[in-house]
Amino acid sequence: MRHAAAVALVMLCSLPALAARREGTCEVRVMGGLQLAFSGKGGTQSATSDHWMSPEEMRAVYEKIHSRMKQDPKKVQAAAAKLAAKGTMSGPLSIHCISAGGIQSASLSILSGQNTKESVPFKPGAYPLVTLDEKPGELPVALRLKGVNYMLTVPGVLVLTRFDGRGVAGTFKFTARTHSSANKKDATERTIRVEGSFDLPCPMKSRVCS
């Protein structure tokens, strides 16, 4: 896990330079057992997708990541070639909405999970949202509000109204409850309803992004 986290961090710092364009936004509304709303901004960490890089660009980023980690150059080049052929780095799509107060205050992440570019293609669509044991075609959700982690009680839904070289936009909706095994024992049990929307540009300059 530590290695994966280090790779992810270096990858974010190694992505092609941000394009000079709108920043983008995300909005989250929480109702039911907890009432709050928060918004986040776009940027390199707000949305990632393998669809936004060509195989050649993906290979270059991978080589840059692992050269910084001081790995054997020959092994890096071989692994980069394999990665470019497979077309997988950050997954087909992930979306992160983080409040101005930071992750501990309020954050929502929709992650790639077990998906590939085939199971989450580069176009509008609708996908089930889950918390654990996701299958291809389903996207896992991580939600943290005021220091408390939540998990979905039944599958929610993510609707992508746009997913192309300009960026990704859509809405989401689900019901969740306090995640008993991921919190302190004294965490208050709550059931909440969550709705939100996002409109985030592709955060990099690439052959795919416009």
Salt bridges, closest charged atoms under 4 A:
GLU56 OE1 - ARG207 NH1 3.50
GLU63 OE2 - ARG59 NE 3.49
ASP164 OD1 - ARG162 NE 3.73
ASP164 OD2 - ARG166 NH2 2.91
GLU195 OE1 - ARG29 NH2 3.73
ASP199 OD1 - ARG22 NH2 3.21
ASP199 OD1 - ARG162 NH2 3.08
